[in-house]
Amino acid sequence: MNEIAYEDQYQAAVSDTLRILGRAATVEDRPVQVDTNAWLHDRFTRNIEHLRAGSARLCSHITSAPMPVHTAAWAIDIVVCTDCVEALQPSDDEEIRCDRCHRSAPAIYTGFAACGPVLMAYGLCATCTIATRIPTPNTFTN
C-alpha cells in the first residue's frame, strides 16, 4: 500500500474512532487531552510497546490496514476490533478495582479515551479521578 493511501485509511480510522467515542459521550462530557494526562499517556504508551514488541494479543479481524481498535487500561496487551470488544470484559476482581491504584473501591468511574484509532476503556476510583484530574463521567481524546 502506498503512503498516501495508508494515511487516508489511517485518518478514516481515526474519524471512525471519534464517532464511536462521540456516541459514548454524554452532554456533560468535556474532552481532555490524552497527551497532557500522564496516566492516560502512560497507558497508551504501554499499549503501543506491546504492539511493537509483538506481545499484544490481537483478535483475528485485525489486519495491517488502519481501523478503529479497542483496548482497556486493565488489559493493555489485548487489542480487538469493534465486533470483538466483549473480549475486553473485566474479570469480577478487575471490575471492582481501580485501573490506576489497583485498590477495590465502592464506586468505579468508567470511561473511554481515544488516541489515534485506538479506543481505551478504563475504570478509576474517586481518589484517582482527582489525582489524575480526570473528571467523571468524561470522554477523552488525544
C-alpha positions, 0 to 999 in steps of 0.5 A: 500500500502506498503512503498516501493511501495508508494515511487516508485509511489511517485518518478514516480510522481515526474519524471512525474512532471519534464517532464511536467515542462521540456516541459514548459521550454524554452532554456533560462530557468535556474532552481532555487531552490524552497527551497532557494526562500522564496516566492516560499517556502512560497507558497508551504508551504501554499499549503501543510497546506491546504492539511493537514488541509483538506481545499484544494479543490481537483478535483475528479481524485485525489486519495491517490496514488502519481501523478503529481498535479497542483496548482497556487500561486493565488489559493493555496487551489485548487489542480487538476490533469493534465486533470483538470488544466483549473480549475486553470484559473485566474479570469480577476482581478487575471490575471492582478495582481501580485501573490506576491504584489497583485498590477495590473501591465502592464506586468505579468511574468508567470511561473511554479515551481515544488516541489515534484509532485506538479506543481505551476503556478504563475504570478509576476510583474517586481518589484517582479521578482527582489525582489524575484530574480526570473528571467523571463521567468524561470522554477523552481524546488525544 
